[in-house]
Amino acid sequence: MKSFLTKMSNFLREEDGVTAIEYGLIAALIGVAIVVAVTAVGTELNTTFNTVVARLAAAN
């Protein structure tokens, strides 16, 4: 029983995988931020091009 408790205690103290998980979460957050930014810029750019096309069509 003591061996089990010792192993469990060591397992709970280990931090080997924590850094990899943190980097994974940071990478996922950056990915989400990029998607949101590209979507916002794309929508704004689409609106701008539609305005330009409408004004060019009205000028003819």
CHARMM-style PDB file with segment names, atoms N, HN, CA, C and O in Angstrom:
ATOM      1  N   MET     1       0.817  -1.190   0.000  1.00  0.00      PROA
ATOM      2  CA  MET     1       0.000   0.000   0.000  1.00  0.00      PROA
ATOM      3  C   MET     1       0.862   1.255   0.000  1.00  0.00      PROA
ATOM      4  O   MET     1       0.530   2.253  -0.639  1.00  0.00      PROA
ATOM      5  N   LYS     2       1.974   1.190   0.726  1.00  0.00      PROA
ATOM      6  HN  LYS     2       2.244   0.380   1.246  1.00  0.00      PROA
ATOM      7  CA  LYS     2       2.842   2.356   0.789  1.00  0.00      PROA
ATOM      8  C   LYS     2       3.435   2.660  -0.578  1.00  0.00      PROA
ATOM      9  O   LYS     2       3.600   3.823  -0.947  1.00  0.00      PROA
ATOM     10  N   SER     3       3.751   1.623  -1.320  1.00  0.00      PROA
ATOM     11  HN  SER     3       3.617   0.678  -1.020  1.00  0.00      PROA
ATOM     12  CA  SER     3       4.295   1.816  -2.655  1.00  0.00      PROA
ATOM     13  C   SER     3       3.291   2.554  -3.543  1.00  0.00      PROA
ATOM     14  O   SER     3       3.666   3.438  -4.313  1.00  0.00      PROA
ATOM     15  N   PHE     4       2.019   2.184  -3.431  1.00  0.00      PROA
ATOM     16  HN  PHE     4       1.714   1.466  -2.806  1.00  0.00      PROA
ATOM     17  CA  PHE     4       0.980   2.845  -4.215  1.00  0.00      PROA
ATOM     18  C   PHE     4       0.879   4.320  -3.846  1.00  0.00      PROA
ATOM     19  O   PHE     4       0.785   5.179  -4.723  1.00  0.00      PROA
ATOM     20  N   LEU     5       0.898   4.614  -2.545  1.00  0.00      PROA
ATOM     21  HN  LEU     5       0.974   3.916  -1.833  1.00  0.00      PROA
ATOM     22  CA  LEU     5       0.805   6.001  -2.100  1.00  0.00      PROA
ATOM     23  C   LEU     5       2.021   6.802  -2.540  1.00  0.00      PROA
ATOM     24  O   LEU     5       1.899   7.966  -2.919  1.00  0.00      PROA
ATOM     25  N   THR     6       3.187   6.181  -2.490  1.00  0.00      PROA
ATOM     26  HN  THR     6       3.286   5.235  -2.182  1.00  0.00      PROA
ATOM     27  CA  THR     6       4.401   6.857  -2.940  1.00  0.00      PROA
ATOM     28  C   THR     6       4.326   7.166  -4.428  1.00  0.00      PROA
ATOM     29  O   THR     6       4.654   8.272  -4.857  1.00  0.00      PROA
ATOM     30  N   LYS     7       3.892   6.181  -5.213  1.00  0.00      PROA
ATOM     31  HN  LYS     7       3.626   5.283  -4.864  1.00  0.00      PROA
ATOM     32  CA  LYS     7       3.767   6.395  -6.659  1.00  0.00      PROA
ATOM     33  C   LYS     7       2.732   7.470  -6.974  1.00  0.00      PROA
ATOM     34  O   LYS     7       2.948   8.306  -7.851  1.00  0.00      PROA
ATOM     35  N   MET     8       1.627   7.447  -6.271  1.00  0.00      PROA
ATOM     36  HN  MET     8       1.452   6.767  -5.558  1.00  0.00      PROA
ATOM     37  CA  MET     8       0.584   8.434  -6.503  1.00  0.00      PROA
ATOM     38  C   MET     8       1.069   9.826  -6.125  1.00  0.00      PROA
ATOM     39  O   MET     8       0.780  10.797  -6.825  1.00  0.00      PROA
ATOM     40  N   SER     9       1.795   9.929  -5.036  1.00  0.00      PROA
ATOM     41  HN  SER     9       2.030   9.141  -4.467  1.00  0.00      PROA
ATOM     42  CA  SER     9       2.347  11.206  -4.602  1.00  0.00      PROA
ATOM     43  C   SER     9       3.331  11.747  -5.631  1.00  0.00      PROA
ATOM     44  O   SER     9       3.301  12.933  -5.959  1.00  0.00      PROA
ATOM     45  N   ASN    10       4.199  10.882  -6.138  1.00  0.00      PROA
ATOM     46  HN  ASN    10       4.222   9.919  -5.872  1.00  0.00      PROA
ATOM     47  CA  ASN    10       5.150  11.299  -7.167  1.00  0.00      PROA
ATOM     48  C   ASN    10       4.434  11.732  -8.445  1.00  0.00      PROA
ATOM     49  O   ASN    10       4.824  12.712  -9.080  1.00  0.00      PROA
ATOM     50  N   PHE    11       3.394  11.006  -8.816  1.00  0.00      PROA
ATOM     51  HN  PHE    11       3.077  10.210  -8.301  1.00  0.00      PROA
ATOM     52  CA  PHE    11       2.630  11.338 -10.020  1.00  0.00      PROA
ATOM     53  C   PHE    11       2.008  12.725  -9.904  1.00  0.00      PROA
ATOM     54  O   PHE    11       2.021  13.495 -10.864  1.00  0.00      PROA
ATOM     55  N   LEU    12       1.468  13.043  -8.742  1.00  0.00      PROA
ATOM     56  HN  LEU    12       1.457  12.418  -7.962  1.00  0.00      PROA
ATOM     57  CA  LEU    12       0.814  14.333  -8.552  1.00  0.00      PROA
ATOM     58  C   LEU    12       1.808  15.488  -8.499  1.00  0.00      PROA
ATOM     59  O   LEU    12       1.441  16.630  -8.777  1.00  0.00      PROA
ATOM     60  N   ARG    13       3.063  15.207  -8.148  1.00  0.00      PROA
ATOM     61  HN  ARG    13       3.361  14.279  -7.922  1.00  0.00      PROA
ATOM     62  CA  ARG    13       4.079  16.251  -8.088  1.00  0.00      PROA
ATOM     63  C   ARG    13       4.785  16.486  -9.410  1.00  0.00      PROA
ATOM     64  O   ARG    13       5.412  17.530  -9.588  1.00  0.00      PROA
ATOM     65  N   GLU    14       4.701  15.554 -10.334  1.00  0.00      PROA
ATOM     66  HN  GLU    14       4.191  14.706 -10.189  1.00  0.00      PROA
ATOM     67  CA  GLU    14       5.394  15.694 -11.611  1.00  0.00      PROA
ATOM     68  C   GLU    14       4.776  16.818 -12.429  1.00  0.00      PROA
ATOM     69  O   GLU    14       3.558  16.998 -12.449  1.00  0.00      PROA
ATOM     70  N   GLU    15       5.643  17.571 -13.105  1.00  0.00      PROA
ATOM     71  HN  GLU    15       6.632  17.425 -13.089  1.00  0.00      PROA
ATOM     72  CA  GLU    15       5.186  18.680 -13.934  1.00  0.00      PROA
ATOM     73  C   GLU    15       5.762  18.590 -15.344  1.00  0.00      PROA
ATOM     74  O   GLU    15       5.875  19.611 -16.023  1.00  0.00      PROA
ATOM     75  N   ASP    16       6.122  17.412 -15.791  1.00  0.00      PROA
ATOM     76  HN  ASP    16       6.030  16.583 -15.239  1.00  0.00      PROA
ATOM     77  CA  ASP    16       6.749  17.267 -17.103  1.00  0.00      PROA
ATOM     78  C   ASP    16       5.828  17.688 -18.242  1.00  0.00      PROA
ATOM     79  O   ASP    16       6.268  18.388 -19.153  1.00  0.00      PROA
ATOM     80  N   GLY    17       4.580  17.284 -18.214  1.00  0.00      PROA
ATOM     81  HN  GLY    17       4.223  16.715 -17.474  1.00  0.00      PROA
ATOM     82  CA  GLY    17       3.674  17.568 -19.317  1.00  0.00      PROA
ATOM     83  C   GLY    17       2.974  18.907 -19.224  1.00  0.00      PROA
ATOM     84  O   GLY    17       2.302  19.324 -20.167  1.00  0.00      PROA
ATOM     85  N   VAL    18       3.123  19.583 -18.103  1.00  0.00      PROA
ATOM     86  HN  VAL    18       3.670  19.244 -17.337  1.00  0.00      PROA
ATOM     87  CA  VAL    18       2.418  20.844 -17.895  1.00  0.00      PROA
ATOM     88  C   VAL    18       2.869  21.896 -18.894  1.00  0.00      PROA
ATOM     89  O   VAL    18       2.034  22.611 -19.447  1.00  0.00      PROA
ATOM     90  N   THR    19       4.157  22.007 -19.136  1.00  0.00      PROA
ATOM     91  HN  THR    19       4.836  21.426 -18.687  1.00  0.00      PROA
ATOM     92  CA  THR    19       4.675  23.011 -20.054  1.00  0.00      PROA
ATOM     93  C   THR    19       4.162  22.775 -21.463  1.00  0.00      PROA
ATOM     94  O   THR    19       3.783  23.723 -22.151  1.00  0.00      PROA
ATOM     95  N   ALA    20       4.145  21.538 -21.896  1.00  0.00      PROA
ATOM     96  HN  ALA    20       4.452  20.768 -21.337  1.00  0.00      PROA
ATOM     97  CA  ALA    20       3.652  21.231 -23.236  1.00  0.00      PROA
ATOM     98  C   ALA    20       2.178  21.590 -23.363  1.00  0.00      PROA
ATOM     99  O   ALA    20       1.751  22.107 -24.395  1.00  0.00      PROA
ATOM    100  N   ILE    21       1.410  21.324 -22.335  1.00  0.00      PROA
ATOM    101  HN  ILE    21       1.756  20.904 -21.496  1.00  0.00      PROA
ATOM    102  CA  ILE    21      -0.011  21.674 -22.360  1.00  0.00      PROA
ATOM    103  C   ILE    21      -0.186  23.189 -22.404  1.00  0.00      PROA
ATOM    104  O   ILE    21      -1.043  23.694 -23.129  1.00  0.00      PROA
ATOM    105  N   GLU    22       0.612  23.906 -21.640  1.00  0.00      PROA
ATOM    106  HN  GLU    22       1.308  23.495 -21.051  1.00  0.00      PROA
ATOM    107  CA  GLU    22       0.525  25.368 -21.646  1.00  0.00      PROA
ATOM    108  C   GLU    22       0.860  25.925 -23.023  1.00  0.00      PROA
ATOM    109  O   GLU    22       0.161  26.808 -23.522  1.00  0.00      PROA
ATOM    110  N   TYR    23       1.921  25.418 -23.639  1.00  0.00      PROA
ATOM    111  HN  TYR    23       2.489  24.701 -23.234  1.00  0.00      PROA
ATOM    112  CA  TYR    23       2.269  25.876 -24.983  1.00  0.00      PROA
ATOM    113  C   TYR    23       1.171  25.532 -25.982  1.00  0.00      PROA
ATOM    114  O   TYR    23       0.891  26.316 -26.889  1.00  0.00      PROA
ATOM    115  N   GLY    24       0.557  24.386 -25.827  1.00  0.00      PROA
ATOM    116  HN  GLY    24       0.784  23.750 -25.090  1.00  0.00      PROA
ATOM    117  CA  GLY    24      -0.552  24.007 -26.702  1.00  0.00      PROA
ATOM    118  C   GLY    24      -1.733  24.948 -26.556  1.00  0.00      PROA
ATOM    119  O   GLY    24      -2.346  25.340 -27.548  1.00  0.00      PROA
ATOM    120  N   LEU    25      -2.053  25.310 -25.329  1.00  0.00      PROA
ATOM    121  HN  LEU    25      -1.555  24.992 -24.522  1.00  0.00      PROA
ATOM    122  CA  LEU    25      -3.152  26.247 -25.092  1.00  0.00      PROA
ATOM    123  C   LEU    25      -2.840  27.633 -25.649  1.00  0.00      PROA
ATOM    124  O   LEU    25      -3.715  28.289 -26.214  1.00  0.00      PROA
ATOM    125  N   ILE    26      -1.603  28.074 -25.491  1.00  0.00      PROA
ATOM    126  HN  ILE    26      -0.892  27.540 -25.032  1.00  0.00      PROA
ATOM    127  CA  ILE    26      -1.203  29.371 -26.039  1.00  0.00      PROA
ATOM    128  C   ILE    26      -1.300  29.353 -27.558  1.00  0.00      PROA
ATOM    129  O   ILE    26      -1.795  30.307 -28.158  1.00  0.00      PROA
ATOM    130  N   ALA    27      -0.834  28.279 -28.186  1.00  0.00      PROA
ATOM    131  HN  ALA    27      -0.432  27.504 -27.699  1.00  0.00      PROA
ATOM    132  CA  ALA    27      -0.912  28.166 -29.645  1.00  0.00      PROA
ATOM    133  C   ALA    27      -2.365  28.161 -30.113  1.00  0.00      PROA
ATOM    134  O   ALA    27      -2.693  28.786 -31.122  1.00  0.00      PROA
ATOM    135  N   ALA    28      -3.227  27.469 -29.397  1.00  0.00      PROA
ATOM    136  HN  ALA    28      -2.961  26.962 -28.577  1.00  0.00      PROA
ATOM    137  CA  ALA    28      -4.649  27.447 -29.761  1.00  0.00      PROA
ATOM    138  C   ALA    28      -5.267  28.833 -29.625  1.00  0.00      PROA
ATOM    139  O   ALA    28      -6.066  29.240 -30.468  1.00  0.00      PROA
ATOM    140  N   LEU    29      -4.909  29.552 -28.586  1.00  0.00      PROA
ATOM    141  HN  LEU    29      -4.260  29.221 -27.901  1.00  0.00      PROA
ATOM    142  CA  LEU    29      -5.424  30.901 -28.377  1.00  0.00      PROA
ATOM    143  C   LEU    29      -4.959  31.842 -29.479  1.00  0.00      PROA
ATOM    144  O   LEU    29      -5.735  32.662 -29.970  1.00  0.00      PROA
ATOM    145  N   ILE    30      -3.696  31.725 -29.867  1.00  0.00      PROA
ATOM    146  HN  ILE    30      -3.065  31.059 -29.468  1.00  0.00      PROA
ATOM    147  CA  ILE    30      -3.179  32.545 -30.962  1.00  0.00      PROA
ATOM    148  C   ILE    30      -3.906  32.206 -32.257  1.00  0.00      PROA
ATOM    149  O   ILE    30      -4.234  33.099 -33.038  1.00  0.00      PROA
ATOM    150  N   GLY    31      -4.157  30.922 -32.488  1.00  0.00      PROA
ATOM    151  HN  GLY    31      -3.890  30.197 -31.854  1.00  0.00      PROA
ATOM    152  CA  GLY    31      -4.893  30.509 -33.685  1.00  0.00      PROA
ATOM    153  C   GLY    31      -6.290  31.098 -33.724  1.00  0.00      PROA
ATOM    154  O   GLY    31      -6.737  31.566 -34.771  1.00  0.00      PROA
ATOM    155  N   VAL    32      -6.983  31.081 -32.598  1.00  0.00      PROA
ATOM    156  HN  VAL    32      -6.620  30.700 -31.747  1.00  0.00      PROA
ATOM    157  CA  VAL    32      -8.328  31.663 -32.532  1.00  0.00      PROA
ATOM    158  C   VAL    32      -8.269  33.167 -32.789  1.00  0.00      PROA
ATOM    159  O   VAL    32      -9.115  33.707 -33.501  1.00  0.00      PROA
ATOM    160  N   ALA    33      -7.280  33.841 -32.216  1.00  0.00      PROA
ATOM    161  HN  ALA    33      -6.593  33.402 -31.637  1.00  0.00      PROA
ATOM    162  CA  ALA    33      -7.139  35.284 -32.429  1.00  0.00      PROA
ATOM    163  C   ALA    33      -6.887  35.601 -33.900  1.00  0.00      PROA
ATOM    164  O   ALA    33      -7.418  36.580 -34.423  1.00  0.00      PROA
ATOM    165  N   ILE    34      -6.084  34.783 -34.567  1.00  0.00      PROA
ATOM    166  HN  ILE    34      -5.652  33.987 -34.143  1.00  0.00      PROA
ATOM    167  CA  ILE    34      -5.811  34.996 -35.991  1.00  0.00      PROA
ATOM    168  C   ILE    34      -7.081  34.810 -36.809  1.00  0.00      PROA
ATOM    169  O   ILE    34      -7.364  35.606 -37.704  1.00  0.00      PROA
ATOM    170  N   VAL    35      -7.840  33.774 -36.514  1.00  0.00      PROA
ATOM    171  HN  VAL    35      -7.610  33.127 -35.787  1.00  0.00      PROA
ATOM    172  CA  VAL    35      -9.089  33.530 -37.251  1.00  0.00      PROA
ATOM    173  C   VAL    35     -10.057  34.694 -37.063  1.00  0.00      PROA
ATOM    174  O   VAL    35     -10.680  35.143 -38.025  1.00  0.00      PROA
ATOM    175  N   VAL    36     -10.188  35.181 -35.842  1.00  0.00      PROA
ATOM    176  HN  VAL    36      -9.682  34.817 -35.060  1.00  0.00      PROA
ATOM    177  CA  VAL    36     -11.088  36.304 -35.573  1.00  0.00      PROA
ATOM    178  C   VAL    36     -10.621  37.552 -36.312  1.00  0.00      PROA
ATOM    179  O   VAL    36     -11.435  38.264 -36.900  1.00  0.00      PROA
ATOM    180  N   ALA    37      -9.320  37.825 -36.289  1.00  0.00      PROA
ATOM    181  HN  ALA    37      -8.658  37.248 -35.811  1.00  0.00      PROA
ATOM    182  CA  ALA    37      -8.789  39.010 -36.962  1.00  0.00      PROA
ATOM    183  C   ALA    37      -8.976  38.923 -38.471  1.00  0.00      PROA
ATOM    184  O   ALA    37      -9.388  39.897 -39.101  1.00  0.00      PROA
ATOM    185  N   VAL    38      -8.682  37.779 -39.051  1.00  0.00      PROA
ATOM    186  HN  VAL    38      -8.347  36.988 -38.539  1.00  0.00      PROA
ATOM    187  CA  VAL    38      -8.824  37.617 -40.499  1.00  0.00      PROA
ATOM    188  C   VAL    38     -10.288  37.734 -40.905  1.00  0.00      PROA
ATOM    189  O   VAL    38     -10.597  38.330 -41.937  1.00  0.00      PROA
ATOM    190  N   THR    39     -11.174  37.183 -40.119  1.00  0.00      PROA
ATOM    191  HN  THR    39     -10.923  36.699 -39.280  1.00  0.00      PROA
ATOM    192  CA  THR    39     -12.606  37.288 -40.418  1.00  0.00      PROA
ATOM    193  C   THR    39     -13.069  38.742 -40.369  1.00  0.00      PROA
ATOM    194  O   THR    39     -13.801  39.193 -41.250  1.00  0.00      PROA
ATOM    195  N   ALA    40     -12.645  39.469 -39.350  1.00  0.00      PROA
ATOM    196  HN  ALA    40     -12.051  39.103 -38.634  1.00  0.00      PROA
ATOM    197  CA  ALA    40     -13.040  40.874 -39.220  1.00  0.00      PROA
ATOM    198  C   ALA    40     -12.479  41.707 -40.364  1.00  0.00      PROA
ATOM    199  O   ALA    40     -13.192  42.532 -40.936  1.00  0.00      PROA
ATOM    200  N   VAL    41     -11.222  41.502 -40.701  1.00  0.00      PROA
ATOM    201  HN  VAL    41     -10.643  40.831 -40.237  1.00  0.00      PROA
ATOM    202  CA  VAL    41     -10.598  42.253 -41.791  1.00  0.00      PROA
ATOM    203  C   VAL    41     -11.235  41.869 -43.119  1.00  0.00      PROA
ATOM    204  O   VAL    41     -11.467  42.730 -43.967  1.00  0.00      PROA
ATOM    205  N   GLY    42     -11.516  40.598 -43.305  1.00  0.00      PROA
ATOM    206  HN  GLY    42     -11.328  39.898 -42.616  1.00  0.00      PROA
ATOM    207  CA  GLY    42     -12.142  40.138 -44.544  1.00  0.00      PROA
ATOM    208  C   GLY    42     -13.511  40.747 -44.745  1.00  0.00      PROA
ATOM    209  O   GLY    42     -13.852  41.147 -45.858  1.00  0.00      PROA
ATOM    210  N   THR    43     -14.297  40.823 -43.695  1.00  0.00      PROA
ATOM    211  HN  THR    43     -14.020  40.498 -42.791  1.00  0.00      PROA
ATOM    212  CA  THR    43     -15.628  41.422 -43.780  1.00  0.00      PROA
ATOM    213  C   THR    43     -15.527  42.904 -44.114  1.00  0.00      PROA
ATOM    214  O   THR    43     -16.262  43.406 -44.965  1.00  0.00      PROA
ATOM    215  N   GLU    44     -14.631  43.591 -43.453  1.00  0.00      PROA
ATOM    216  HN  GLU    44     -14.034  43.184 -42.762  1.00  0.00      PROA
ATOM    217  CA  GLU    44     -14.436  45.022 -43.707  1.00  0.00      PROA
ATOM    218  C   GLU    44     -13.931  45.256 -45.124  1.00  0.00      PROA
ATOM    219  O   GLU    44     -14.372  46.190 -45.793  1.00  0.00      PROA
ATOM    220  N   LEU    45     -13.023  44.429 -45.580  1.00  0.00      PROA
ATOM    221  HN  LEU    45     -12.665  43.670 -45.037  1.00  0.00      PROA
ATOM    222  CA  LEU    45     -12.487  44.551 -46.933  1.00  0.00      PROA
ATOM    223  C   LEU    45     -13.572  44.285 -47.970  1.00  0.00      PROA
ATOM    224  O   LEU    45     -13.633  44.970 -48.990  1.00  0.00      PROA
ATOM    225  N   ASN    46     -14.413  43.314 -47.724  1.00  0.00      PROA
ATOM    226  HN  ASN    46     -14.363  42.757 -46.895  1.00  0.00      PROA
ATOM    227  CA  ASN    46     -15.522  43.013 -48.628  1.00  0.00      PROA
ATOM    228  C   ASN    46     -16.468  44.208 -48.728  1.00  0.00      PROA
ATOM    229  O   ASN    46     -16.914  44.557 -49.821  1.00  0.00      PROA
ATOM    230  N   THR    47     -16.773  44.830 -47.605  1.00  0.00      PROA
ATOM    231  HN  THR    47     -16.411  44.547 -46.717  1.00  0.00      PROA
ATOM    232  CA  THR    47     -17.632  46.015 -47.595  1.00  0.00      PROA
ATOM    233  C   THR    47     -16.994  47.152 -48.381  1.00  0.00      PROA
ATOM    234  O   THR    47     -17.673  47.840 -49.143  1.00  0.00      PROA
ATOM    235  N   THR    48     -15.704  47.350 -48.200  1.00  0.00      PROA
ATOM    236  HN  THR    48     -15.153  46.791 -47.581  1.00  0.00      PROA
ATOM    237  CA  THR    48     -14.995  48.413 -48.913  1.00  0.00      PROA
ATOM    238  C   THR    48     -15.023  48.174 -50.415  1.00  0.00      PROA
ATOM    239  O   THR    48     -15.307  49.097 -51.178  1.00  0.00      PROA
ATOM    240  N   PHE    49     -14.737  46.960 -50.851  1.00  0.00      PROA
ATOM    241  HN  PHE    49     -14.507  46.210 -50.231  1.00  0.00      PROA
ATOM    242  CA  PHE    49     -14.756  46.661 -52.282  1.00  0.00      PROA
ATOM    243  C   PHE    49     -16.157  46.815 -52.865  1.00  0.00      PROA
ATOM    244  O   PHE    49     -16.307  47.305 -53.984  1.00  0.00      PROA
ATOM    245  N   ASN    50     -17.170  46.409 -52.134  1.00  0.00      PROA
ATOM    246  HN  ASN    50     -17.049  46.010 -51.225  1.00  0.00      PROA
ATOM    247  CA  ASN    50     -18.541  46.577 -52.612  1.00  0.00      PROA
ATOM    248  C   ASN    50     -18.901  48.051 -52.761  1.00  0.00      PROA
ATOM    249  O   ASN    50     -19.606  48.425 -53.698  1.00  0.00      PROA
ATOM    250  N   THR    51     -18.423  48.885 -51.848  1.00  0.00      PROA
ATOM    251  HN  THR    51     -17.850  48.581 -51.087  1.00  0.00      PROA
ATOM    252  CA  THR    51     -18.652  50.327 -51.946  1.00  0.00      PROA
ATOM    253  C   THR    51     -17.960  50.898 -53.172  1.00  0.00      PROA
ATOM    254  O   THR    51     -18.544  51.706 -53.895  1.00  0.00      PROA
ATOM    255  N   VAL    52     -16.724  50.487 -53.413  1.00  0.00      PROA
ATOM    256  HN  VAL    52     -16.249  49.831 -52.826  1.00  0.00      PROA
ATOM    257  CA  VAL    52     -15.979  50.962 -54.582  1.00  0.00      PROA
ATOM    258  C   VAL    52     -16.685  50.541 -55.868  1.00  0.00      PROA
ATOM    259  O   VAL    52     -16.826  51.344 -56.790  1.00  0.00      PROA
ATOM    260  N   VAL    53     -17.122  49.302 -55.932  1.00  0.00      PROA
ATOM    261  HN  VAL    53     -17.007  48.650 -55.182  1.00  0.00      PROA
ATOM    262  CA  VAL    53     -17.819  48.807 -57.125  1.00  0.00      PROA
ATOM    263  C   VAL    53     -19.112  49.585 -57.346  1.00  0.00      PROA
ATOM    264  O   VAL    53     -19.427  49.947 -58.480  1.00  0.00      PROA
ATOM    265  N   ALA    54     -19.853  49.842 -56.293  1.00  0.00      PROA
ATOM    266  HN  ALA    54     -19.597  49.548 -55.373  1.00  0.00      PROA
ATOM    267  CA  ALA    54     -21.111  50.586 -56.419  1.00  0.00      PROA
ATOM    268  C   ALA    54     -20.865  52.010 -56.897  1.00  0.00      PROA
ATOM    269  O   ALA    54     -21.619  52.520 -57.725  1.00  0.00      PROA
ATOM    270  N   ARG    55     -19.838  52.647 -56.395  1.00  0.00      PROA
ATOM    271  HN  ARG    55     -19.225  52.233 -55.722  1.00  0.00      PROA
ATOM    272  CA  ARG    55     -19.535  54.023 -56.818  1.00  0.00      PROA
ATOM    273  C   ARG    55     -19.028  54.067 -58.252  1.00  0.00      PROA
ATOM    274  O   ARG    55     -19.341  54.997 -58.994  1.00  0.00      PROA
ATOM    275  N   LEU    56     -18.245  53.063 -58.646  1.00  0.00      PROA
ATOM    276  HN  LEU    56     -17.990  52.307 -58.043  1.00  0.00      PROA
ATOM    277  CA  LEU    56     -17.788  53.013 -60.036  1.00  0.00      PROA
ATOM    278  C   LEU    56     -18.961  52.770 -60.976  1.00  0.00      PROA
ATOM    279  O   LEU    56     -19.028  53.359 -62.055  1.00  0.00      PROA
ATOM    280  N   ALA    57     -19.873  51.917 -60.575  1.00  0.00      PROA
ATOM    281  HN  ALA    57     -19.819  51.438 -59.699  1.00  0.00      PROA
ATOM    282  CA  ALA    57     -21.052  51.649 -61.402  1.00  0.00      PROA
ATOM    283  C   ALA    57     -21.930  52.893 -61.499  1.00  0.00      PROA
ATOM    284  O   ALA    57     -22.504  53.161 -62.555  1.00  0.00      PROA
ATOM    285  N   ALA    58     -22.041  53.650 -60.422  1.00  0.00      PROA
ATOM    286  HN  ALA    58     -21.575  53.433 -59.564  1.00  0.00      PROA
ATOM    287  CA  ALA    58     -22.850  54.871 -60.426  1.00  0.00      PROA
ATOM    288  C   ALA    58     -22.184  55.970 -61.243  1.00  0.00      PROA
ATOM    289  O   ALA    58     -22.870  56.828 -61.799  1.00  0.00      PROA
ATOM    290  N   ALA    59     -20.863  55.957 -61.323  1.00  0.00      PROA
ATOM    291  HN  ALA    59     -20.305  55.261 -60.872  1.00  0.00      PROA
ATOM    292  CA  ALA    59     -20.134  56.985 -62.073  1.00  0.00      PROA
ATOM    293  C   ALA    59     -20.300  56.802 -63.577  1.00  0.00      PROA
ATOM    294  O   ALA    59     -20.176  57.767 -64.331  1.00  0.00      PROA
ATOM    295  N   ASN    60     -20.576  55.589 -64.019  1.00  0.00      PROA
ATOM    296  HN  ASN    60     -20.677  54.805 -63.405  1.00  0.00      PROA
ATOM    297  CA  ASN    60     -20.753  55.344 -65.457  1.00  0.00      PROA
ATOM    298  C   ASN    60     -22.117  55.738 -65.803  1.00  0.00      PROA
ATOM    299  OT1 ASN    60     -22.516  55.629 -66.962  1.00  0.00      PROA
TER     300      ASN     60
END
